[in-house]
């Protein structure tokens, strides 16, 4: 068990006044049996004219806010304190059921029994269907391979075959381009893994969150820890060590099964569903964006320093 404090600071500076702005934030971490939210503060400057909270279609906490008066900057600061317990410590990936029956069960059949996970087998705006991803996935999924073990194999291959290169892509860089250049950042690797497994008919969710620079589980240096992080959840029902919901977290950027160093913000089909902050504005001209994320241990656990990122 480790207690963490996370500060997510976002600043926009606009070249011309913004007369109207509507924003959506996914900045409040999830709270469940393994991740308990102890406190959360959310500040916006200049103040919002209207705001509300709620949940999106995936059950993530959302905050909507808007301002209808001219402003030349926006500062959004979220501070969260959590207690995080290790997960998947009893995982036995080799005892997972074979992958083909699940893929067959996930196929859409008109009038068939509803399976909520089917939604995560479908293409999405950032994760289109690509034949090359199907071919890339196959070596990890031979006939009758245990599903979780095959997913771990794919995770390790992505980590080995693709270079983590900061600023090598933008969020709108096509996934096909990422696959061709064999380089990207954590969002790209999560999209790659989701796309490869979905091409086999298997459900995969995209996870937005945070990551300690060094995991308290093994103190190994972690990639992608200097900003918001991203990984995936693979649907592996019936796998020993996976919770009753059947979702197994895997981080292809670092080739690890997340423990207590990963903090989940939100889950969806791809980045577009769970971006930490997005919106639409009228006016503003050219603008600059600076984001800083700090994650540190404040309670029981290894004293781990955090990184910060601006850009």
Backbone bond lengths (Angstrom), bond angles and torsions (degrees), N, CA, C in turn:
res aa  C-N    CA-C-N  psi(-1)  N-CA   C-N-CA  omega(-1)  CA-C   N-CA-C  phi
1 X - - - 1.464 - - 1.531 108.71 -
2 X 1.333 116.62 132.81 1.453 121.25 -179.59 1.526 108.51 -136.93
3 X 1.324 116.06 143.79 1.462 121.02 178.58 1.525 108.62 -107.02
4 X 1.319 115.92 128.97 1.454 121.91 -173.67 1.526 111.35 -123.72
5 X 1.322 114.94 149.77 1.466 121.63 168.59 1.524 107.80 -119.57
6 X 1.331 115.79 132.46 1.460 121.54 -179.03 1.517 108.61 -124.41
7 X 1.322 115.44 128.47 1.467 121.65 175.72 1.525 107.55 -116.61
8 X 1.322 116.43 122.22 1.473 122.65 178.57 1.523 106.75 -118.56
9 X 1.322 115.79 111.77 1.460 122.28 -173.13 1.531 109.51 -118.28
10 X 1.336 117.08 121.34 1.460 122.44 -178.02 1.520 109.45 -123.46
11 X 1.350 116.46 130.66 1.463 121.23 -179.73 1.523 110.34 -131.87
12 X 1.322 115.57 125.48 1.457 122.99 171.94 1.531 108.23 -109.70
13 X 1.326 116.11 135.62 1.467 122.06 171.77 1.522 107.14 -119.55
14 X 1.334 117.46 121.28 1.459 122.05 -174.64 1.522 111.13 -99.20
15 X 1.325 116.19 142.00 1.460 121.10 179.57 1.514 113.19 -77.22
16 X 1.319 117.14 -17.52 1.463 123.06 177.94 1.525 107.34 -143.96
17 X 1.325 118.29 156.99 1.462 119.73 -177.55 1.531 112.64 -59.50
18 X 1.322 115.20 141.11 1.459 122.23 171.56 1.520 107.01 -95.37
19 X 1.330 116.54 122.73 1.468 119.55 -176.82 1.522 113.09 -91.06
20 X 1.342 116.87 -23.27 1.462 120.88 -179.97 1.522 108.89 -151.43
21 X 1.318 117.03 134.46 1.464 121.17 -178.65 1.521 110.11 -144.09
22 X 1.330 114.89 137.04 1.463 122.25 173.81 1.532 107.36 -126.80
23 X 1.327 117.10 129.87 1.461 121.13 -175.78 1.522 111.19 -131.36
24 X 1.328 114.71 152.58 1.460 123.15 175.34 1.520 108.32 -128.76
25 X 1.334 116.51 127.68 1.464 121.42 -178.72 1.519 111.09 -118.76
26 X 1.340 115.47 133.76 1.462 123.29 166.38 1.532 105.50 -111.99
27 X 1.297 117.76 81.47 1.464 121.11 -173.64 1.523 113.18 -128.46
28 X 1.318 116.98 4.07 1.460 120.39 176.31 1.529 108.27 -103.80
29 X 1.335 118.36 115.96 1.467 120.23 -177.13 1.523 112.77 -61.14
30 X 1.327 114.59 154.19 1.453 120.90 176.46 1.522 110.44 -67.62
31 X 1.318 115.76 156.69 1.459 120.74 177.82 1.522 108.52 -130.96
32 X 1.348 116.56 124.32 1.463 121.06 178.74 1.524 108.46 -154.01
33 X 1.317 116.07 -162.10 1.463 120.15 -174.50 1.518 113.13 -62.75
34 X 1.343 117.85 -28.00 1.464 120.90 -176.50 1.526 112.87 -106.43
35 X 1.309 117.27 -6.19 1.466 120.98 -176.27 1.528 107.64 -144.32
36 X 1.324 115.76 98.96 1.458 121.00 -175.22 1.523 110.10 -100.60
37 X 1.327 116.82 120.08 1.458 121.50 177.72 1.518 108.80 -80.86
38 X 1.335 116.76 117.24 1.459 121.77 -177.74 1.514 112.53 -91.94
39 X 1.327 117.30 -34.86 1.467 121.16 -179.59 1.520 108.40 -160.04
40 X 1.330 115.48 150.23 1.464 120.15 179.45 1.522 108.60 -149.97
41 X 1.324 115.99 129.24 1.461 122.15 176.16 1.522 108.80 -122.75
42 X 1.329 115.69 140.04 1.462 121.57 -178.15 1.525 107.88 -135.74
43 X 1.330 116.31 122.94 1.462 120.92 -177.63 1.520 110.13 -128.76
44 X 1.331 116.08 140.37 1.460 122.70 176.82 1.522 108.48 -128.49
45 X 1.331 116.02 134.05 1.464 121.17 178.44 1.538 108.48 -139.32
46 X 1.338 119.05 125.36 1.469 127.21 -0.49 1.523 111.45 -68.40
47 X 1.306 116.14 160.27 1.448 121.54 -173.82 1.524 113.43 -60.96
48 X 1.330 115.57 152.68 1.460 121.75 178.86 1.521 110.31 -79.67
49 X 1.318 116.59 148.70 1.460 121.85 173.52 1.519 111.45 -83.85
50 X 1.324 116.55 -26.19 1.467 121.58 178.05 1.516 108.19 -148.88
51 X 1.327 116.25 143.72 1.462 120.71 179.68 1.519 109.55 -155.13
52 X 1.314 115.06 150.08 1.461 120.42 174.40 1.518 109.19 -154.36
53 X 1.331 115.43 160.01 1.456 122.21 179.03 1.515 109.71 -121.75
54 X 1.320 115.85 157.89 1.452 120.88 177.66 1.505 110.70 177.65
55 X 1.326 116.17 -162.75 1.463 122.10 179.45 1.522 109.44 -122.27
56 X 1.340 115.60 147.95 1.459 119.70 175.97 1.525 109.96 -88.39
57 X 1.318 116.40 -173.04 1.461 121.06 -176.07 1.521 113.05 -65.78
58 X 1.338 117.77 -18.48 1.456 121.67 -178.98 1.535 112.24 -97.82
59 X 1.327 117.22 2.13 1.454 120.99 -179.80 1.510 114.77 87.31
60 X 1.334 117.98 8.43 1.460 121.28 178.94 1.524 110.42 -80.87
61 X 1.325 116.58 145.57 1.458 120.59 174.67 1.528 109.66 -71.46
62 X 1.317 116.65 134.75 1.468 122.48 179.98 1.522 109.88 -129.52
63 X 1.301 114.22 151.70 1.464 120.61 172.51 1.528 107.66 -131.07
64 X 1.336 115.79 123.09 1.451 121.88 176.74 1.521 108.25 -106.02
65 X 1.336 117.33 134.64 1.461 119.29 176.44 1.521 109.60 -147.15
66 X 1.318 115.66 152.71 1.463 120.38 -177.27 1.520 110.24 -144.38
67 X 1.321 114.44 158.69 1.463 121.36 176.45 1.524 107.92 -140.77
68 X 1.332 115.43 129.36 1.469 121.26 -177.08 1.515 111.72 -113.10
69 X 1.331 116.75 21.94 1.470 122.02 175.99 1.521 108.73 -120.10
70 X 1.315 118.31 148.75 1.472 120.78 -177.14 1.524 112.43 -57.06
71 X 1.314 115.61 138.56 1.465 120.80 175.42 1.523 108.67 -152.46
72 X 1.336 116.23 149.40 1.465 120.48 -176.49 1.526 112.58 -110.34
73 X 1.345 117.18 5.67 1.457 120.31 177.06 1.523 108.99 -157.32
74 X 1.322 114.87 166.40 1.462 121.91 174.91 1.517 107.97 -144.10
75 X 1.318 115.69 129.46 1.467 121.66 178.23 1.526 107.72 -126.17
76 X 1.332 116.33 117.48 1.456 122.13 178.79 1.528 107.92 -118.63
77 X 1.328 116.11 124.64 1.461 121.09 -177.84 1.531 109.09 -129.35
78 X 1.313 115.45 124.55 1.465 121.56 177.45 1.519 108.72 -121.36
79 X 1.319 116.28 129.67 1.466 122.22 178.74 1.529 107.63 -123.82
80 X 1.312 115.90 123.88 1.465 120.91 -177.65 1.521 109.82 -127.30
81 X 1.308 114.74 143.51 1.467 121.05 174.49 1.517 107.92 -124.06
82 X 1.335 116.47 129.33 1.457 120.99 -173.93 1.513 111.84 -136.70
83 X 1.314 114.65 157.70 1.457 121.41 169.23 1.524 106.40 -113.98
84 X 1.326 116.77 120.67 1.457 121.52 -173.96 1.523 110.19 -117.73
85 X 1.320 115.83 128.11 1.473 122.01 178.70 1.518 109.36 -104.31
86 X 1.326 118.26 148.91 1.471 120.81 177.50 1.527 110.78 -59.52
87 X 1.321 115.66 144.93 1.464 121.61 176.20 1.526 109.16 -121.76
88 X 1.292 115.98 158.94 1.470 123.90 173.44 1.528 112.93 61.61
89 X 1.329 116.86 25.86 1.468 119.49 179.89 1.524 111.90 -67.55
90 X 1.337 116.83 -24.61 1.467 120.65 179.84 1.527 111.82 -102.98
91 X 1.332 117.39 18.84 1.459 120.73 -177.76 1.529 111.38 -61.58
92 X 1.328 115.13 130.26 1.467 121.72 171.87 1.524 106.58 -123.99
93 X 1.337 115.47 87.07 1.464 120.74 -173.98 1.515 112.00 -63.50
94 X 1.331 117.64 -31.16 1.464 120.24 -177.37 1.527 112.25 -73.21
95 X 1.343 117.13 -15.25 1.470 120.76 178.45 1.522 112.08 -95.07
96 X 1.308 116.44 7.69 1.468 121.19 177.81 1.529 109.93 -68.48
97 X 1.333 118.73 148.98 1.467 120.22 176.24 1.526 110.88 -62.66
98 X 1.321 118.78 157.69 1.472 121.27 178.11 1.525 110.71 -62.82
99 X 1.307 114.83 153.10 1.459 119.46 -170.59 1.527 114.12 -78.47
100 X 1.335 118.56 -28.68 1.469 119.96 -173.53 1.530 114.04 -62.99
101 X 1.349 120.38 -42.35 1.468 118.82 179.32 1.523 113.09 -60.74
102 X 1.332 117.00 -37.38 1.470 118.59 177.91 1.517 110.32 -66.38
103 X 1.340 117.66 -44.01 1.459 120.42 178.86 1.530 110.56 -59.14
104 X 1.325 116.59 -40.03 1.467 120.08 179.26 1.524 110.62 -66.68
105 X 1.326 115.95 -38.62 1.466 120.74 -179.54 1.516 111.99 -67.61
106 X 1.332 116.62 -28.31 1.461 121.22 -177.24 1.518 113.13 -82.54
107 X 1.322 118.05 -7.45 1.465 119.50 178.98 1.512 110.17 -67.05
108 X 1.329 115.33 137.80 1.464 119.60 180.00 1.521 110.36 -70.75
109 X 1.317 114.96 130.22 1.462 121.56 175.86 1.513 107.81 -130.58
110 X 1.307 117.65 120.78 1.463 121.38 -179.42 1.521 109.92 -57.38
111 X 1.335 115.18 126.30 1.450 120.27 179.98 1.511 114.21 80.64
112 X 1.326 117.67 1.49 1.458 121.19 -179.09 1.512 112.34 -78.26
113 X 1.319 116.55 174.90 1.458 122.07 -179.84 1.528 110.09 -67.02
114 X 1.328 116.11 137.42 1.464 121.14 -177.69 1.521 110.49 -71.90
115 X 1.327 116.02 131.71 1.472 122.79 174.90 1.514 107.20 -125.68
116 X 1.326 116.72 112.67 1.465 120.52 -175.82 1.523 112.09 -59.12
117 X 1.336 117.63 -33.09 1.462 120.77 -176.33 1.519 112.62 -68.77
118 X 1.332 118.20 -16.93 1.467 120.84 -178.43 1.519 111.45 -56.42
119 X 1.336 116.99 -33.42 1.465 120.23 -179.53 1.523 112.09 -55.30
120 X 1.318 116.44 -30.68 1.464 120.74 -175.23 1.527 112.68 -91.81
121 X 1.319 116.86 10.14 1.462 120.85 168.83 1.534 110.75 -96.65
122 X 1.325 116.41 -11.34 1.462 121.36 -173.56 1.528 111.91 -85.81
123 X 1.344 117.75 154.39 1.471 119.55 173.23 1.524 109.97 -64.97
124 X 1.306 116.42 156.08 1.451 122.51 178.99 1.533 108.28 -138.47
125 X 1.335 118.73 170.75 1.477 119.55 -173.14 1.523 115.30 -52.99
126 X 1.334 118.65 -39.89 1.463 120.97 -179.10 1.530 112.55 -94.68
127 X 1.332 116.95 -7.77 1.468 120.56 -177.92 1.532 108.36 -129.94
128 X 1.335 116.75 78.65 1.469 119.94 178.89 1.527 110.73 -77.18
129 X 1.313 115.76 169.67 1.455 120.91 174.95 1.529 109.37 -76.43
130 X 1.331 116.33 124.31 1.459 121.89 179.40 1.523 109.08 -131.29
131 X 1.314 116.05 122.92 1.466 120.25 -178.16 1.522 111.71 -59.35
132 X 1.330 117.05 -34.73 1.456 119.40 -178.16 1.535 111.62 -66.24
133 X 1.329 117.68 -28.03 1.459 119.69 177.19 1.526 110.73 -72.23
134 X 1.320 117.55 -35.11 1.462 120.99 175.08 1.526 109.94 -60.04
135 X 1.329 116.05 -47.24 1.463 120.17 -179.32 1.519 111.54 -66.02
136 X 1.334 116.52 -35.21 1.461 120.08 179.69 1.532 110.94 -67.46
137 X 1.325 117.11 -35.97 1.468 120.74 -176.96 1.521 112.79 -72.64
138 X 1.316 117.85 -32.02 1.462 121.44 -168.90 1.530 115.39 -54.93
139 X 1.346 121.13 -41.27 1.467 118.58 -179.59 1.528 113.90 -58.80
140 X 1.322 117.62 -24.53 1.465 120.50 178.15 1.518 112.72 -86.52
141 X 1.337 116.92 -10.09 1.457 121.40 -175.12 1.537 111.26 -125.80
142 X 1.328 117.98 63.63 1.460 119.89 174.50 1.528 109.53 -67.86
143 X 1.322 117.64 166.12 1.465 120.54 -179.54 1.527 112.29 -53.64
144 X 1.336 114.85 133.56 1.472 123.75 174.98 1.524 113.81 67.05
145 X 1.325 118.29 13.15 1.472 120.14 178.01 1.523 110.16 -65.02
146 X 1.346 118.36 140.78 1.465 120.25 174.80 1.533 109.61 -59.22
147 X 1.317 116.41 131.16 1.457 121.02 -173.65 1.519 112.89 -56.05
148 X 1.338 117.75 -51.76 1.462 120.23 -177.02 1.523 111.46 -64.30
149 X 1.328 117.55 -40.20 1.467 120.67 179.03 1.520 110.50 -64.54
150 X 1.334 117.22 -39.53 1.460 120.60 178.11 1.518 110.77 -65.62
151 X 1.334 117.17 -40.20 1.463 120.63 178.33 1.528 111.31 -64.64
152 X 1.328 116.70 -40.41 1.468 120.37 176.76 1.524 110.08 -63.40
153 X 1.324 117.33 -40.32 1.463 121.09 176.87 1.523 111.15 -59.92
154 X 1.325 116.75 -44.94 1.462 120.46 178.78 1.528 110.81 -63.22
155 X 1.317 116.69 -42.09 1.459 120.81 177.63 1.532 110.80 -56.97
156 X 1.316 116.15 -46.11 1.466 120.23 -177.82 1.527 111.52 -66.87
157 X 1.323 116.56 -35.97 1.467 119.35 179.07 1.528 111.05 -68.13
158 X 1.325 117.63 -41.04 1.468 119.92 177.11 1.527 109.69 -61.04
159 X 1.320 116.22 -43.14 1.465 120.14 178.98 1.530 111.01 -60.96
160 X 1.321 116.77 -38.59 1.463 120.74 -177.85 1.525 112.40 -78.41
161 X 1.329 117.30 -34.58 1.466 120.97 -171.27 1.518 114.71 -90.85
162 X 1.332 117.10 -18.52 1.460 120.62 -176.15 1.521 109.80 -118.96
163 X 1.324 116.01 134.34 1.465 121.65 -178.16 1.521 110.52 -87.57
164 X 1.326 115.28 133.34 1.463 119.64 172.41 1.526 107.70 -78.34
165 X 1.332 115.79 115.31 1.463 120.15 -175.90 1.521 108.30 -135.60
166 X 1.320 116.19 104.94 1.460 121.49 -178.49 1.523 110.85 -57.08
167 X 1.331 115.85 136.68 1.474 123.86 177.67 1.525 112.94 66.31
168 X 1.332 118.17 14.50 1.466 119.94 178.59 1.521 112.48 -78.42
169 X 1.332 116.34 -16.28 1.464 121.13 177.81 1.519 109.22 -138.38
170 X 1.320 115.59 163.06 1.461 123.39 168.34 1.525 107.08 -107.28
171 X 1.323 116.79 167.42 1.456 118.58 -177.76 1.526 111.37 -64.51
172 X 1.345 117.51 -24.38 1.460 119.51 180.00 1.533 112.63 -96.36
173 X 1.342 117.98 9.19 1.466 119.95 174.64 1.528 108.93 -64.09
174 X 1.339 118.58 124.87 1.468 120.15 -178.06 1.525 111.60 -58.34
175 X 1.320 115.50 143.26 1.462 120.50 -179.83 1.523 111.14 -60.69
176 X 1.313 117.33 -34.01 1.458 120.97 177.54 1.529 110.77 -60.12
177 X 1.327 116.83 -39.01 1.459 121.42 178.63 1.537 111.02 -67.03
178 X 1.317 116.76 -40.56 1.468 120.88 177.16 1.526 109.68 -59.96
179 X 1.326 116.21 -44.01 1.466 120.20 -179.61 1.523 110.90 -63.09
180 X 1.317 117.15 -39.68 1.461 120.95 -178.82 1.521 112.08 -67.85
181 X 1.330 117.41 -42.39 1.470 119.66 -174.52 1.526 112.94 -84.79
182 X 1.356 116.29 -9.73 1.468 121.38 176.56 1.530 112.29 56.28
183 X 1.323 116.26 36.99 1.461 121.15 178.11 1.515 109.06 -155.62
184 X 1.327 115.08 152.55 1.454 119.53 178.57 1.512 110.17 174.92
185 X 1.334 115.64 -159.27 1.458 122.52 178.83 1.527 108.38 -124.92
186 X 1.328 116.13 -175.30 1.459 119.61 -169.68 1.527 113.08 -58.83
187 X 1.341 117.63 -38.82 1.467 119.38 178.78 1.527 110.58 -60.62
188 X 1.324 116.36 -40.40 1.464 120.47 179.87 1.523 111.60 -63.99
189 X 1.320 116.91 -42.80 1.457 120.27 -177.92 1.532 110.73 -67.88
190 X 1.330 116.61 -37.07 1.465 119.82 175.73 1.523 110.42 -65.02
191 X 1.335 117.13 -42.75 1.462 120.53 177.72 1.529 110.98 -64.28
192 X 1.330 117.35 -40.20 1.463 120.75 178.67 1.530 111.29 -60.75
193 X 1.323 116.53 -46.75 1.453 119.40 -177.70 1.518 111.00 -67.37
194 X 1.333 116.07 -41.28 1.460 119.25 177.23 1.522 110.75 -61.69
195 X 1.331 116.51 -45.25 1.456 120.04 -178.61 1.514 112.87 -64.02
196 X 1.338 117.41 -40.45 1.466 121.01 -178.61 1.525 111.18 -64.97
197 X 1.330 116.58 -44.33 1.460 119.10 -177.69 1.527 111.82 -74.92
198 X 1.322 116.83 -34.50 1.466 118.67 176.59 1.522 111.42 -64.24
199 X 1.325 116.90 -31.25 1.470 119.33 177.02 1.528 111.91 -64.90
200 X 1.331 116.87 -19.12 1.465 121.40 175.19 1.524 111.44 -94.70
201 X 1.329 116.86 2.46 1.455 121.20 179.46 1.513 114.37 85.39
202 X 1.349 117.65 19.10 1.462 121.68 -176.74 1.526 111.25 -105.23
203 X 1.331 118.36 139.97 1.460 121.69 -177.19 1.529 112.64 -77.04
204 X 1.328 115.48 131.38 1.459 121.90 177.42 1.529 108.87 -139.91
205 X 1.333 116.27 131.89 1.461 121.51 177.01 1.530 109.89 -105.87
206 X 1.308 115.24 148.47 1.467 123.04 175.09 1.526 107.56 -91.57
207 X 1.337 116.35 135.21 1.461 121.77 -179.19 1.517 109.82 -118.49
208 X 1.316 116.43 128.50 1.463 122.78 172.57 1.517 108.22 -102.76
209 X 1.332 116.70 137.75 1.455 118.14 -179.08 1.511 112.54 -173.32
210 X 1.330 114.70 -152.71 1.461 122.09 -177.83 1.528 109.22 -132.87
211 X 1.308 114.36 162.71 1.458 120.66 -175.55 1.515 109.74 -145.23
212 X 1.325 116.40 131.72 1.454 120.18 172.43 1.520 110.47 -66.03
213 X 1.340 115.84 145.74 1.457 120.08 177.13 1.524 110.92 -56.14
214 X 1.314 115.71 -40.99 1.462 120.89 174.18 1.520 107.81 -127.12
215 X 1.313 116.27 126.96 1.455 120.85 -178.59 1.527 110.39 -65.17
216 X 1.339 118.51 135.20 1.465 119.78 175.62 1.520 112.59 -68.33
217 X 1.342 116.94 -12.73 1.461 119.85 -178.89 1.516 112.42 -76.92
218 X 1.360 117.20 -37.41 1.458 118.49 -178.02 1.522 113.30 -141.21
219 X 1.353 116.96 1.14 1.461 123.19 177.57 1.520 113.60 60.45
220 X 1.336 117.55 19.96 1.463 120.27 178.54 1.528 110.13 -80.15
221 X 1.335 118.42 140.83 1.465 119.89 177.61 1.528 110.41 -59.87
222 X 1.337 116.13 140.27 1.453 121.09 -176.02 1.521 110.25 -118.16
223 X 1.348 116.03 138.65 1.455 121.69 175.46 1.524 109.85 -85.41
224 X 1.343 115.60 146.43 1.452 120.02 177.80 1.506 113.81 82.21
225 X 1.338 117.45 14.52 1.456 120.34 -175.55 1.518 112.93 -88.92
226 X 1.329 117.82 0.04 1.461 120.09 -175.20 1.517 112.20 -97.57
227 X 1.311 118.36 13.07 1.458 122.22 179.16 1.523 107.09 -163.52
228 X 1.319 117.34 -169.06 1.458 118.99 171.85 1.522 108.41 -59.00
229 X 1.317 116.37 144.75 1.453 121.00 -177.88 1.525 109.54 -114.49
230 X 1.312 117.45 167.47 1.459 122.29 178.94 1.519 109.86 -146.84
231 X 1.321 115.43 143.42 1.457 121.21 174.61 1.532 107.66 -151.49
232 X 1.316 118.69 -163.53 1.464 120.24 -176.88 1.517 110.69 -129.22
233 X 1.328 114.57 164.08 1.456 122.91 167.42 1.527 107.35 -123.02
234 X 1.310 115.57 127.04 1.462 122.84 179.53 1.523 108.52 -103.82
235 X 1.321 116.84 134.82 1.460 120.98 -178.89 1.520 109.42 -79.84
236 X 1.344 115.70 110.69 1.469 122.06 -175.76 1.522 110.64 -130.55
237 X 1.323 118.45 60.73 1.471 119.27 -179.13 1.522 111.33 -61.78
238 X 1.327 114.81 143.28 1.467 119.52 178.80 1.502 114.72 82.97
239 X 1.341 117.88 7.92 1.467 121.39 -179.80 1.523 109.92 -91.64
240 X 1.342 118.66 125.45 1.466 120.25 177.53 1.528 111.91 -56.81
241 X 1.332 115.76 131.10 1.455 120.90 178.99 1.510 114.56 92.63
242 X 1.344 117.51 -5.56 1.455 122.10 175.68 1.527 107.65 -100.45
243 X 1.311 117.02 141.77 1.453 121.30 -176.22 1.517 113.49 -63.13
244 X 1.331 114.68 173.96 1.459 121.01 -177.10 1.519 112.44 -62.60
245 X 1.346 117.07 -23.96 1.470 118.77 179.93 1.526 112.58 -76.15
246 X 1.353 116.66 -13.95 1.459 120.79 174.86 1.513 116.27 84.85
247 X 1.326 119.21 1.15 1.466 121.22 -175.23 1.531 110.93 -97.06
248 X 1.330 114.98 126.29 1.470 123.04 179.79 1.524 109.56 -110.14
249 X 1.344 117.10 122.06 1.462 121.74 178.48 1.524 110.15 -79.20
250 X 1.341 115.99 136.49 1.469 122.38 175.85 1.524 108.48 -139.68
251 X 1.322 116.52 136.72 1.468 121.86 -176.75 1.521 109.04 -114.27
252 X 1.343 118.18 96.56 1.470 119.63 -177.86 1.525 113.64 -69.37
253 X 1.322 118.47 -22.79 1.464 120.12 177.87 1.519 111.17 -62.79
254 X 1.340 115.97 -38.18 1.457 120.98 -177.01 1.523 113.52 -112.59
255 X 1.343 117.27 -1.27 1.458 122.43 -179.22 1.522 111.47 54.83
256 X 1.334 115.88 50.97 1.464 120.78 179.69 1.531 109.92 -136.39
257 X 1.322 113.84 155.56 1.458 120.59 167.13 1.530 105.80 -88.38
258 X 1.341 118.91 115.66 1.468 120.39 -174.37 1.522 113.00 -55.85
259 X 1.344 113.74 139.41 1.456 120.57 177.08 1.514 109.81 -116.92
260 X 1.334 116.76 -120.30 1.462 120.56 -178.07 1.522 112.92 -96.81
261 X 1.340 117.59 5.91 1.463 120.34 177.35 1.507 113.30 -97.76
262 X 1.331 117.82 -4.24 1.458 122.87 177.70 1.528 109.20 -105.97
263 X 1.313 116.46 131.49 1.470 122.56 177.93 1.517 108.62 -116.67
264 X 1.330 116.60 123.39 1.458 121.50 -177.20 1.526 111.59 -88.22
265 X 1.331 115.19 126.53 1.462 121.25 173.98 1.526 111.08 -91.84
266 X 1.315 116.84 -55.44 1.457 121.26 -173.65 1.523 109.37 -158.07
267 X 1.336 115.36 159.30 1.458 121.34 -178.95 1.527 109.66 -132.93
268 X 1.347 116.23 141.66 1.450 120.62 -179.60 1.511 110.74 -161.98
269 X 1.335 115.83 -160.45 1.469 120.46 -179.39 1.521 111.36 -77.84
270 X 1.347 116.76 -36.95 1.457 122.35 -179.74 1.520 108.61 -163.06
271 X 1.331 116.12 -174.00 1.466 121.12 -176.41 1.525 112.06 -55.37
272 X 1.319 117.55 -37.59 1.453 120.47 -175.98 1.516 113.75 -59.86
273 X 1.336 117.38 -27.43 1.465 120.63 -179.73 1.522 112.48 -78.27
274 X 1.336 117.65 -24.29 1.468 119.72 -166.84 1.527 113.17 -133.67
275 X 1.326 118.56 21.88 1.463 120.37 178.27 1.526 109.40 -52.99
276 X 1.343 118.80 134.96 1.466 119.89 -178.70 1.530 113.78 -55.62
277 X 1.339 116.64 -38.78 1.461 119.93 179.36 1.522 108.80 -150.46
278 X 1.310 116.26 130.00 1.456 120.85 176.59 1.523 108.32 -150.29
279 X 1.328 116.37 166.95 1.459 118.82 179.30 1.508 112.37 178.24
280 X 1.318 114.67 -176.56 1.458 122.64 176.01 1.515 107.84 -129.09
281 X 1.336 116.40 141.92 1.456 120.77 -179.22 1.527 109.69 -133.67
282 X 1.325 115.05 156.22 1.464 121.05 172.13 1.523 107.39 -112.81
283 X 1.342 114.90 119.92 1.464 119.74 -175.41 1.510 110.21 95.05
284 X 1.314 116.83 -156.99 1.457 122.32 176.08 1.508 115.31 98.85
285 X 1.357 117.93 -29.79 1.462 119.78 -178.83 1.520 111.03 58.13
286 X 1.319 116.20 -149.25 1.459 120.57 175.44 1.525 108.59 -72.81
287 X 1.331 115.46 144.49 1.461 117.54 -178.16 1.524 109.91 -141.49
288 X 1.316 115.68 163.12 1.466 121.97 176.09 1.526 108.51 -118.76
289 X 1.325 114.75 151.06 1.459 121.77 -179.39 1.513 109.58 -127.33
290 X 1.305 116.84 132.08 1.465 122.46 175.28 1.531 107.92 -129.52
291 X 1.325 116.04 125.27 1.461 121.33 179.72 1.523 108.30 -123.15
292 X 1.319 116.85 132.91 1.469 121.92 175.60 1.521 108.36 -129.51
293 X 1.324 116.02 130.88 1.457 121.51 177.76 1.522 108.21 -124.47
294 X 1.324 116.39 128.56 1.459 121.46 175.64 1.517 109.80 -124.65
295 X 1.321 117.13 128.83 1.463 122.43 178.77 1.516 107.85 -127.42
296 X 1.332 116.53 124.40 1.459 118.48 -177.84 1.518 111.06 -142.45
297 X 1.320 115.69 153.48 1.455 122.18 175.34 1.518 108.70 -80.68
298 X 1.331 116.07 128.75 1.472 120.02 179.72 1.518 111.99 -122.59
299 X 1.334 117.32 -7.89 1.453 120.81 179.91 1.509 110.30 -127.55
300 X 1.339 118.04 -155.15 1.466 121.32 -179.23 1.518 111.54 -55.53
301 X 1.307 116.22 136.50 1.465 120.76 -179.42 1.506 109.97 138.00
302 X 1.300 116.77 179.34 1.454 122.29 179.52 1.509 110.44 -70.06
303 X 1.303 118.68 136.79 1.459 121.97 177.52 1.521 108.80 -74.25
304 X 1.310 116.34 100.00 1.474 121.50 -173.05 1.510 109.30 -114.20
305 X 1.318 116.96 126.92 1.460 121.10 177.48 1.511 110.45 -73.93
306 X 1.322 116.19 156.30 1.455 120.86 177.64 1.522 109.91 -110.34
307 X 1.304 115.21 162.94 1.462 121.53 172.58 1.512 109.02 -105.55
308 X 1.333 116.47 165.03 1.443 121.64 172.31 1.513 108.84 -131.21
309 X 1.320 114.64 155.94 1.450 120.41 -177.35 1.511 109.01 -137.50
310 X 1.310 117.61 136.17 1.447 121.97 171.14 1.514 108.16 -131.84
311 X 1.330 115.92 137.37 1.446 118.39 179.45 1.492 112.07 172.39
